[in-house]
Amino acid sequence: MTQTLTASVEPGNSPPRVRLDFHDTAGAPVTSVTINRQDSSGYSYAVRTSDGGPLPVSGGVATIFDYEIPFGQTATYSTTISGGPTATARLDVGQAWLVHPGVPARSCPLEFGTGSFPTVKKAIVQGSFTVLGRSTPVIFTGGARLAGASQFVLMTETITDANALDLLFSDGAPLFLNVPPSLGYDVDPMYIAVGDVTFDRPSPVATHKDRSITVPYQVVARPGGGTQAAITWDTVAGQYATWQALAAAGVTSWAALAAPTS
């Protein structure tokens, strides 16, 4: 086989991730490839690239990072190439994370407080209509029952940590809640839409920096689109013709490219 796929876990990265290295040693290597991940849920998803499309391969080599692998589960990676290589990985992490799929650098580790996941509501859109001469109403539903909705409470001890969460929530994008099974919360990995977030001061002393942050959420489908984590110099060159154009756009560092603040 001329193609190989290697998966390397990086639990110490912020956020934790799996590095995927694809190599094609054929005389005429492929120019792009799609790498899929299948976990214990049985679903298969393409690992997110910068534009949501296939991963470009240059000189037979390509590297991509997966920030959305469920913790504590063995996942299998494969390509869309017939007879292509596969690889497995298990990312074991001791802390829950809330991951921003589009800008992973904004992701934050979580410390749950009292009041987290107290109930799960699975609503349904339906109407009840009373009909004259009939003892029971007629019920019409808008379709299947909705996925679960609940809330969790986050505890922070510094203003820096509270501000990091504020930035994570700022653009309203769907987020990936990844809670290790080893923590015992019995919360499956899920994509969530976050509602109105409340920042409270649990201490009566105004100068204390502790914050209690209540985060209501609705479970949603995996969002589409790309990720800033997969940006490359080729991507930058396609957006900015010169260094002057890059500077004029207010981009002053690689960190600014990988994690924009707006």
NUVEXVO-588666 format. One record per residue (C-alpha): x, z, y. Coordinates in nm, 4 decimals, padded with zeros to 6 digits. Layout:
<badrens>
<badren><xx>X</xx><zz>Z</zz><yy>Y</yy></badren>
...
</badrens>
This chain:
<badrens>
<badren><xx>00.0000</xx><zz>00.0000</zz><yy>00.0000</yy></badren>
<badren><xx>00.1349</xx><zz>-00.0936</zz><yy>00.3430</yy></badren>
<badren><xx>-00.0785</xx><zz>00.1588</zz><yy>00.5307</yy></badren>
<badren><xx>-00.0539</xx><zz>00.5372</zz><yy>00.5404</yy></badren>
<badren><xx>-00.2581</xx><zz>00.8059</zz><yy>00.7129</yy></badren>
<badren><xx>-00.1172</xx><zz>01.1556</zz><yy>00.7688</yy></badren>
<badren><xx>-00.3204</xx><zz>01.4560</zz><yy>00.8887</yy></badren>
<badren><xx>-00.1358</xx><zz>01.7550</zz><yy>01.0389</yy></badren>
<badren><xx>-00.3212</xx><zz>02.0694</zz><yy>01.1485</yy></badren>
<badren><xx>-00.2287</xx><zz>02.2269</zz><yy>01.4827</yy></badren>
<badren><xx>-00.4198</xx><zz>02.5598</zz><yy>01.4988</yy></badren>
<badren><xx>-00.2033</xx><zz>02.6898</zz><yy>01.7840</yy></badren>
<badren><xx>-00.2904</xx><zz>02.4075</zz><yy>02.0200</yy></badren>
<badren><xx>-00.5364</xx><zz>02.4695</zz><yy>02.3029</yy></badren>
<badren><xx>-00.7856</xx><zz>02.3767</zz><yy>02.1730</yy></badren>
<badren><xx>-00.6968</xx><zz>02.3650</zz><yy>01.7999</yy></badren>
<badren><xx>-00.6818</xx><zz>02.0142</zz><yy>01.6602</yy></badren>
<badren><xx>-00.5749</xx><zz>01.7822</zz><yy>01.3793</yy></badren>
<badren><xx>-00.3113</xx><zz>01.5187</zz><yy>01.4492</yy></badren>
<badren><xx>-00.3644</xx><zz>01.1871</zz><yy>01.2713</yy></badren>
<badren><xx>-00.0775</xx><zz>00.9394</zz><yy>01.2337</yy></badren>
<badren><xx>-00.1532</xx><zz>00.5884</zz><yy>01.1100</yy></badren>
<badren><xx>00.1254</xx><zz>00.3529</zz><yy>00.9990</yy></badren>
<badren><xx>00.1016</xx><zz>-00.0078</zz><yy>00.8850</yy></badren>
<badren><xx>00.4262</xx><zz>-00.1579</zz><yy>00.7536</yy></badren>
<badren><xx>00.2862</xx><zz>-00.5009</zz><yy>00.6716</yy></badren>
<badren><xx>00.4531</xx><zz>-00.8056</zz><yy>00.8195</yy></badren>
<badren><xx>00.1488</xx><zz>-00.8590</zz><yy>01.0407</yy></badren>
<badren><xx>00.0074</xx><zz>-00.5083</zz><yy>01.0970</yy></badren>
<badren><xx>-00.3481</xx><zz>-00.4522</zz><yy>01.2153</yy></badren>
<badren><xx>-00.3997</xx><zz>-00.4244</zz><yy>01.5906</yy></badren>
<badren><xx>-00.6753</xx><zz>-00.1624</zz><yy>01.5778</yy></badren>
<badren><xx>-00.8285</xx><zz>00.0824</zz><yy>01.3349</yy></badren>
<badren><xx>-01.1232</xx><zz>00.3216</zz><yy>01.3195</yy></badren>
<badren><xx>-01.0543</xx><zz>00.6599</zz><yy>01.1607</yy></badren>
<badren><xx>-01.3559</xx><zz>00.8464</zz><yy>01.0261</yy></badren>
<badren><xx>-01.3914</xx><zz>01.2144</zz><yy>00.9413</yy></badren>
<badren><xx>-01.6292</xx><zz>01.3454</zz><yy>00.6742</yy></badren>
<badren><xx>-01.6747</xx><zz>01.7212</zz><yy>00.6371</yy></badren>
<badren><xx>-01.8850</xx><zz>01.9440</zz><yy>00.4125</yy></badren>
<badren><xx>-02.2017</xx><zz>01.8516</zz><yy>00.6030</yy></badren>
<badren><xx>-02.1817</xx><zz>01.5078</zz><yy>00.4425</yy></badren>
<badren><xx>-02.1915</xx><zz>01.3270</zz><yy>00.7755</yy></badren>
<badren><xx>-01.9178</xx><zz>01.0843</zz><yy>00.8718</yy></badren>
<badren><xx>-01.8083</xx><zz>01.0410</zz><yy>01.2338</yy></badren>
<badren><xx>-01.5424</xx><zz>00.8272</zz><yy>01.3955</yy></badren>
<badren><xx>-01.2639</xx><zz>01.0340</zz><yy>01.5491</yy></badren>
<badren><xx>-01.3123</xx><zz>01.0033</zz><yy>01.9242</yy></badren>
<badren><xx>-01.0843</xx><zz>00.7602</zz><yy>02.1120</yy></badren>
<badren><xx>-01.0352</xx><zz>00.7111</zz><yy>02.4859</yy></badren>
<badren><xx>-01.3233</xx><zz>00.4625</zz><yy>02.5118</yy></badren>
<badren><xx>-01.5212</xx><zz>00.5423</zz><yy>02.1970</yy></badren>
<badren><xx>-01.4057</xx><zz>00.2176</zz><yy>02.0338</yy></badren>
<badren><xx>-01.1433</xx><zz>00.1426</zz><yy>01.7685</yy></badren>
<badren><xx>-00.7989</xx><zz>00.2997</zz><yy>01.8032</yy></badren>
<badren><xx>-00.5367</xx><zz>00.0490</zz><yy>01.9267</yy></badren>
<badren><xx>-00.2374</xx><zz>00.0059</zz><yy>01.6936</yy></badren>
<badren><xx>00.0937</xx><zz>-00.0948</zz><yy>01.8513</yy></badren>
<badren><xx>00.3819</xx><zz>-00.2074</zz><yy>01.6317</yy></badren>
<badren><xx>00.2022</xx><zz>-00.0764</zz><yy>01.3261</yy></badren>
<badren><xx>00.1816</xx><zz>00.2789</zz><yy>01.4641</yy></badren>
<badren><xx>-00.1039</xx><zz>00.4819</zz><yy>01.6142</yy></badren>
<badren><xx>-00.1653</xx><zz>00.8518</zz><yy>01.6743</yy></badren>
<badren><xx>-00.4890</xx><zz>01.0259</zz><yy>01.7585</yy></badren>
<badren><xx>-00.6082</xx><zz>01.3875</zz><yy>01.7762</yy></badren>
<badren><xx>-00.9316</xx><zz>01.5271</zz><yy>01.6344</yy></badren>
<badren><xx>-01.0675</xx><zz>01.8211</zz><yy>01.8371</yy></badren>
<badren><xx>-01.4068</xx><zz>01.8250</zz><yy>01.6660</yy></badren>
<badren><xx>-01.3270</xx><zz>01.9173</zz><yy>01.3056</yy></badren>
<badren><xx>-01.5340</xx><zz>02.2199</zz><yy>01.1948</yy></badren>
<badren><xx>-01.3133</xx><zz>02.5245</zz><yy>01.1439</yy></badren>
<badren><xx>-01.2644</xx><zz>02.6511</zz><yy>00.7901</yy></badren>
<badren><xx>-01.3871</xx><zz>02.3337</zz><yy>00.6203</yy></badren>
<badren><xx>-01.1918</xx><zz>02.0701</zz><yy>00.4312</yy></badren>
<badren><xx>-01.2410</xx><zz>01.7315</zz><yy>00.5955</yy></badren>
<badren><xx>-01.1497</xx><zz>01.3897</zz><yy>00.4588</yy></badren>
<badren><xx>-01.0193</xx><zz>01.1197</zz><yy>00.6903</yy></badren>
<badren><xx>-01.0426</xx><zz>00.7517</zz><yy>00.6051</yy></badren>
<badren><xx>-01.0206</xx><zz>00.4178</zz><yy>00.7792</yy></badren>
<badren><xx>-01.2595</xx><zz>00.1250</zz><yy>00.7954</yy></badren>
<badren><xx>-00.9976</xx><zz>-00.0943</zz><yy>00.6282</yy></badren>
<badren><xx>-01.0961</xx><zz>-00.1950</zz><yy>00.2756</yy></badren>
<badren><xx>-00.8765</xx><zz>-00.0018</zz><yy>00.0336</yy></badren>
<badren><xx>-00.7193</xx><zz>00.1831</zz><yy>00.3250</yy></badren>
<badren><xx>-00.5506</xx><zz>00.5237</zz><yy>00.3086</yy></badren>
<badren><xx>-00.7159</xx><zz>00.8653</zz><yy>00.3204</yy></badren>
<badren><xx>-00.5990</xx><zz>01.2148</zz><yy>00.4150</yy></badren>
<badren><xx>-00.7450</xx><zz>01.5651</zz><yy>00.4016</yy></badren>
<badren><xx>-00.7099</xx><zz>01.8603</zz><yy>00.6379</yy></badren>
<badren><xx>-00.8456</xx><zz>02.2129</zz><yy>00.6790</yy></badren>
<badren><xx>-00.8146</xx><zz>02.3773</zz><yy>01.0196</yy></badren>
<badren><xx>-00.8289</xx><zz>02.7556</zz><yy>00.9872</yy></badren>
<badren><xx>-00.8600</xx><zz>02.9386</zz><yy>01.3191</yy></badren>
<badren><xx>-00.9357</xx><zz>03.3052</zz><yy>01.3825</yy></badren>
<badren><xx>-01.1346</xx><zz>03.2612</zz><yy>01.7053</yy></badren>
<badren><xx>-01.4436</xx><zz>03.0718</zz><yy>01.8112</yy></badren>
<badren><xx>-01.4002</xx><zz>02.7836</zz><yy>02.0579</yy></badren>
<badren><xx>-01.6297</xx><zz>02.5892</zz><yy>02.2858</yy></badren>
<badren><xx>-01.4891</xx><zz>02.2380</zz><yy>02.2996</yy></badren>
<badren><xx>-01.5526</xx><zz>01.9720</zz><yy>02.5633</yy></badren>
<badren><xx>-01.5451</xx><zz>01.6466</zz><yy>02.3617</yy></badren>
<badren><xx>-01.4811</xx><zz>01.4323</zz><yy>02.6698</yy></badren>
<badren><xx>-01.2147</xx><zz>01.6564</zz><yy>02.8257</yy></badren>
<badren><xx>-01.0689</xx><zz>01.8800</zz><yy>02.5531</yy></badren>
<badren><xx>-00.8260</xx><zz>02.0409</zz><yy>02.8004</yy></badren>
<badren><xx>-01.1263</xx><zz>02.2228</zz><yy>02.9522</yy></badren>
<badren><xx>-01.2149</xx><zz>02.3856</zz><yy>02.6188</yy></badren>
<badren><xx>-01.2132</xx><zz>02.7653</zz><yy>02.5982</yy></badren>
<badren><xx>-01.1722</xx><zz>03.0320</zz><yy>02.3291</yy></badren>
<badren><xx>-01.4723</xx><zz>03.2627</zz><yy>02.3093</yy></badren>
<badren><xx>-01.5226</xx><zz>03.6376</zz><yy>02.2871</yy></badren>
<badren><xx>-01.8869</xx><zz>03.7068</zz><yy>02.1981</yy></badren>
<badren><xx>-02.0639</xx><zz>04.0104</zz><yy>02.3392</yy></badren>
<badren><xx>-02.3802</xx><zz>04.2030</zz><yy>02.2589</yy></badren>
<badren><xx>-02.6885</xx><zz>03.9817</zz><yy>02.2720</yy></badren>
<badren><xx>-02.5293</xx><zz>03.6775</zz><yy>02.1089</yy></badren>
<badren><xx>-02.7486</xx><zz>03.4687</zz><yy>01.8771</yy></badren>
<badren><xx>-03.0347</xx><zz>03.7227</zz><yy>01.8712</yy></badren>
<badren><xx>-03.3015</xx><zz>03.4685</zz><yy>01.7731</yy></badren>
<badren><xx>-03.3267</xx><zz>03.0960</zz><yy>01.7100</yy></badren>
<badren><xx>-03.6303</xx><zz>02.9117</zz><yy>01.8435</yy></badren>
<badren><xx>-03.7303</xx><zz>02.5794</zz><yy>01.6893</yy></badren>
<badren><xx>-03.9975</xx><zz>02.4444</zz><yy>01.9194</yy></badren>
<badren><xx>-04.2422</xx><zz>02.1628</zz><yy>01.8613</yy></badren>
<badren><xx>-04.4199</xx><zz>01.9436</zz><yy>02.1127</yy></badren>
<badren><xx>-04.7890</xx><zz>01.9537</zz><yy>02.0295</yy></badren>
<badren><xx>-05.1315</xx><zz>01.9596</zz><yy>02.1863</yy></badren>
<badren><xx>-05.4468</xx><zz>02.1369</zz><yy>02.0734</yy></badren>
<badren><xx>-05.7801</xx><zz>01.9737</zz><yy>02.1580</yy></badren>
<badren><xx>-06.1189</xx><zz>02.1364</zz><yy>02.1130</yy></badren>
<badren><xx>-06.3909</xx><zz>01.9017</zz><yy>01.9878</yy></badren>
<badren><xx>-06.7603</xx><zz>01.9769</zz><yy>02.0516</yy></badren>
<badren><xx>-06.9451</xx><zz>02.0665</zz><yy>01.7370</yy></badren>
<badren><xx>-06.6305</xx><zz>02.1475</zz><yy>01.5451</yy></badren>
<badren><xx>-06.4962</xx><zz>02.4973</zz><yy>01.4708</yy></badren>
<badren><xx>-06.1322</xx><zz>02.3951</zz><yy>01.4433</yy></badren>
<badren><xx>-05.9285</xx><zz>02.2099</zz><yy>01.7063</yy></badren>
<badren><xx>-05.7572</xx><zz>01.8762</zz><yy>01.6563</yy></badren>
<badren><xx>-05.3768</xx><zz>01.8994</zz><yy>01.6711</yy></badren>
<badren><xx>-05.1461</xx><zz>01.6196</zz><yy>01.7790</yy></badren>
<badren><xx>-04.7680</xx><zz>01.6550</zz><yy>01.7589</yy></badren>
<badren><xx>-04.4962</xx><zz>01.4654</zz><yy>01.9403</yy></badren>
<badren><xx>-04.2844</xx><zz>01.4259</zz><yy>01.6274</yy></badren>
<badren><xx>-04.0522</xx><zz>01.6424</zz><yy>01.4268</yy></badren>
<badren><xx>-03.9780</xx><zz>02.0013</zz><yy>01.5221</yy></badren>
<badren><xx>-03.6848</xx><zz>02.0343</zz><yy>01.7623</yy></badren>
<badren><xx>-03.3446</xx><zz>02.1631</zz><yy>01.6603</yy></badren>
<badren><xx>-03.2693</xx><zz>02.5276</zz><yy>01.7272</yy></badren>
<badren><xx>-03.2265</xx><zz>02.6901</zz><yy>02.0668</yy></badren>
<badren><xx>-03.0724</xx><zz>03.0305</zz><yy>02.1301</yy></badren>
<badren><xx>-02.8124</xx><zz>03.1981</zz><yy>02.3490</yy></badren>
<badren><xx>-02.4780</xx><zz>03.3734</zz><yy>02.3300</yy></badren>
<badren><xx>-02.3034</xx><zz>03.6142</zz><yy>02.5625</yy></badren>
<badren><xx>-01.9352</xx><zz>03.5707</zz><yy>02.6515</yy></badren>
<badren><xx>-01.7091</xx><zz>03.8496</zz><yy>02.7724</yy></badren>
<badren><xx>-01.4114</xx><zz>03.7877</zz><yy>03.0003</yy></badren>
<badren><xx>-01.1620</xx><zz>04.0327</zz><yy>03.1498</yy></badren>
<badren><xx>-01.0050</xx><zz>03.8153</zz><yy>03.4205</yy></badren>
<badren><xx>-01.1335</xx><zz>03.5930</zz><yy>03.6988</yy></badren>
<badren><xx>-00.9120</xx><zz>03.3159</zz><yy>03.5597</yy></badren>
<badren><xx>-01.0974</xx><zz>03.3206</zz><yy>03.2270</yy></badren>
<badren><xx>-01.4372</xx><zz>03.3293</zz><yy>03.3993</yy></badren>
<badren><xx>-01.3385</xx><zz>03.0341</zz><yy>03.6182</yy></badren>
<badren><xx>-01.2202</xx><zz>02.8412</zz><yy>03.3129</yy></badren>
<badren><xx>-01.5643</xx><zz>02.8782</zz><yy>03.1562</yy></badren>
<badren><xx>-01.7276</xx><zz>02.7830</zz><yy>03.4857</yy></badren>
<badren><xx>-01.5241</xx><zz>02.4606</zz><yy>03.4845</yy></badren>
<badren><xx>-01.6158</xx><zz>02.3951</zz><yy>03.1221</yy></badren>
<badren><xx>-01.9874</xx><zz>02.4136</zz><yy>03.2083</yy></badren>
<badren><xx>-01.9577</xx><zz>02.2331</zz><yy>03.5416</yy></badren>
<badren><xx>-02.0354</xx><zz>01.8734</zz><yy>03.4455</yy></badren>
<badren><xx>-02.3282</xx><zz>01.9565</zz><yy>03.2149</yy></badren>
<badren><xx>-02.1870</xx><zz>01.7522</zz><yy>02.9263</yy></badren>
<badren><xx>-02.2802</xx><zz>01.8429</zz><yy>02.5661</yy></badren>
<badren><xx>-02.0240</xx><zz>02.0778</zz><yy>02.4124</yy></badren>
<badren><xx>-01.9072</xx><zz>02.1512</zz><yy>02.0580</yy></badren>
<badren><xx>-01.9529</xx><zz>02.5133</zz><yy>01.9482</yy></badren>
<badren><xx>-01.7031</xx><zz>02.5784</zz><yy>01.6685</yy></badren>
<badren><xx>-01.7296</xx><zz>02.9254</zz><yy>01.5121</yy></badren>
<badren><xx>-01.5043</xx><zz>03.0024</zz><yy>01.2117</yy></badren>
<badren><xx>-01.7046</xx><zz>03.1171</zz><yy>00.9071</yy></badren>
<badren><xx>-01.4470</xx><zz>03.3963</zz><yy>00.8645</yy></badren>
<badren><xx>-01.5876</xx><zz>03.5741</zz><yy>01.1724</yy></badren>
<badren><xx>-01.9160</xx><zz>03.6388</zz><yy>00.9915</yy></badren>
<badren><xx>-02.1545</xx><zz>03.5221</zz><yy>01.2656</yy></badren>
<badren><xx>-02.3273</xx><zz>03.2785</zz><yy>01.0281</yy></badren>
<badren><xx>-02.3330</xx><zz>03.0149</zz><yy>01.3019</yy></badren>
<badren><xx>-02.2798</xx><zz>02.6568</zz><yy>01.1904</yy></badren>
<badren><xx>-02.0659</xx><zz>02.4220</zz><yy>01.4021</yy></badren>
<badren><xx>-02.2981</xx><zz>02.2422</zz><yy>01.6423</yy></badren>
<badren><xx>-02.3187</xx><zz>02.0301</zz><yy>01.9548</yy></badren>
<badren><xx>-02.5108</xx><zz>02.2047</zz><yy>02.2293</yy></badren>
<badren><xx>-02.6605</xx><zz>02.1346</zz><yy>02.5697</yy></badren>
<badren><xx>-02.6067</xx><zz>02.4397</zz><yy>02.7905</yy></badren>
<badren><xx>-02.8883</xx><zz>02.5565</zz><yy>03.0175</yy></badren>
<badren><xx>-02.8728</xx><zz>02.7840</zz><yy>03.3220</yy></badren>
<badren><xx>-02.5630</xx><zz>03.0023</zz><yy>03.2884</yy></badren>
<badren><xx>-02.5670</xx><zz>03.3579</zz><yy>03.4279</yy></badren>
<badren><xx>-02.2511</xx><zz>03.5410</zz><yy>03.5373</yy></badren>
<badren><xx>-02.3021</xx><zz>03.9197</zz><yy>03.5421</yy></badren>
<badren><xx>-02.0780</xx><zz>04.2119</zz><yy>03.6401</yy></badren>
<badren><xx>-02.1164</xx><zz>04.4714</zz><yy>03.3631</yy></badren>
<badren><xx>-01.9274</xx><zz>04.7344</zz><yy>03.5606</yy></badren>
<badren><xx>-02.0860</xx><zz>04.9150</zz><yy>03.8598</yy></badren>
<badren><xx>-01.7434</xx><zz>04.9058</zz><yy>04.0257</yy></badren>
<badren><xx>-01.7314</xx><zz>04.5911</zz><yy>04.2391</yy></badren>
<badren><xx>-01.3556</xx><zz>04.5495</zz><yy>04.2094</yy></badren>
<badren><xx>-01.3610</xx><zz>04.5292</zz><yy>03.8298</yy></badren>
<badren><xx>-01.2886</xx><zz>04.1777</zz><yy>03.7008</yy></badren>
<badren><xx>-01.4926</xx><zz>04.1937</zz><yy>03.3800</yy></badren>
<badren><xx>-01.7726</xx><zz>03.9397</zz><yy>03.3506</yy></badren>
<badren><xx>-02.0616</xx><zz>03.9018</zz><yy>03.1084</yy></badren>
<badren><xx>-02.1724</xx><zz>03.5380</zz><yy>03.0874</yy></badren>
<badren><xx>-02.5078</xx><zz>03.4523</zz><yy>02.9270</yy></badren>
<badren><xx>-02.5193</xx><zz>03.0990</zz><yy>02.7874</yy></badren>
<badren><xx>-02.8571</xx><zz>02.9600</zz><yy>02.6722</yy></badren>
<badren><xx>-02.8330</xx><zz>02.6433</zz><yy>02.4664</yy></badren>
<badren><xx>-03.0235</xx><zz>02.3746</zz><yy>02.2790</yy></badren>
<badren><xx>-02.8729</xx><zz>02.2088</zz><yy>01.9721</yy></badren>
<badren><xx>-02.8326</xx><zz>01.8335</zz><yy>02.0323</yy></badren>
<badren><xx>-02.6903</xx><zz>01.5278</zz><yy>01.8569</yy></badren>
<badren><xx>-02.3209</xx><zz>01.4479</zz><yy>01.8706</yy></badren>
<badren><xx>-02.2564</xx><zz>01.2809</zz><yy>02.2078</yy></badren>
<badren><xx>-02.1115</xx><zz>00.9324</zz><yy>02.2204</yy></badren>
<badren><xx>-01.8373</xx><zz>00.8048</zz><yy>02.4456</yy></badren>
<badren><xx>-01.4640</xx><zz>00.8550</zz><yy>02.4620</yy></badren>
<badren><xx>-01.2258</xx><zz>01.1370</zz><yy>02.5420</yy></badren>
<badren><xx>-00.9598</xx><zz>01.1939</zz><yy>02.8049</yy></badren>
<badren><xx>-00.7426</xx><zz>01.3444</zz><yy>02.5296</yy></badren>
<badren><xx>-00.6789</xx><zz>00.9963</zz><yy>02.3911</yy></badren>
<badren><xx>-00.5599</xx><zz>00.8481</zz><yy>02.7180</yy></badren>
<badren><xx>-00.2323</xx><zz>00.6544</zz><yy>02.6947</yy></badren>
<badren><xx>-00.0002</xx><zz>00.4818</zz><yy>02.9395</yy></badren>
<badren><xx>-00.1692</xx><zz>00.1546</zz><yy>02.8410</yy></badren>
<badren><xx>-00.5005</xx><zz>00.3073</zz><yy>02.9492</yy></badren>
<badren><xx>-00.3488</xx><zz>00.4144</zz><yy>03.2813</yy></badren>
<badren><xx>-00.1982</xx><zz>00.0693</zz><yy>03.3391</yy></badren>
<badren><xx>-00.5374</xx><zz>-00.0874</zz><yy>03.2778</yy></badren>
<badren><xx>-00.6924</xx><zz>00.1293</zz><yy>03.5517</yy></badren>
<badren><xx>-00.4125</xx><zz>00.1341</zz><yy>03.8097</yy></badren>
<badren><xx>-00.2039</xx><zz>-00.1732</zz><yy>03.8850</yy></badren>
<badren><xx>00.0793</xx><zz>00.0172</zz><yy>04.0562</yy></badren>
<badren><xx>00.2174</xx><zz>00.3704</zz><yy>04.0993</yy></badren>
<badren><xx>00.0963</xx><zz>00.3516</zz><yy>04.4587</yy></badren>
<badren><xx>-00.2587</xx><zz>00.2852</zz><yy>04.3399</yy></badren>
<badren><xx>-00.2341</xx><zz>00.5834</zz><yy>04.1060</yy></badren>
<badren><xx>-00.1150</xx><zz>00.8107</zz><yy>04.3855</yy></badren>
<badren><xx>-00.3803</xx><zz>00.6781</zz><yy>04.6234</yy></badren>
<badren><xx>-00.6459</xx><zz>00.7852</zz><yy>04.3729</yy></badren>
<badren><xx>-00.5236</xx><zz>01.1425</zz><yy>04.4071</yy></badren>
<badren><xx>-00.3704</xx><zz>01.1586</zz><yy>04.0590</yy></badren>
<badren><xx>-00.0508</xx><zz>01.3590</zz><yy>04.0909</yy></badren>
<badren><xx>00.0275</xx><zz>01.4616</zz><yy>03.7320</yy></badren>
<badren><xx>-00.0368</xx><zz>01.3800</zz><yy>03.3670</yy></badren>
<badren><xx>-00.2508</xx><zz>01.6937</zz><yy>03.3488</yy></badren>
<badren><xx>-00.4746</xx><zz>01.5504</zz><yy>03.6189</yy></badren>
<badren><xx>-00.5229</xx><zz>01.2363</zz><yy>03.4106</yy></badren>
<badren><xx>-00.5955</xx><zz>01.4295</zz><yy>03.0931</yy></badren>
<badren><xx>-00.8224</xx><zz>01.6900</zz><yy>03.2495</yy></badren>
<badren><xx>-00.9848</xx><zz>01.5725</zz><yy>03.5735</yy></badren>
<badren><xx>-01.1745</xx><zz>01.8339</zz><yy>03.7680</yy></badren>
<badren><xx>-01.4638</xx><zz>01.6149</zz><yy>03.8713</yy></badren>
</badrens>
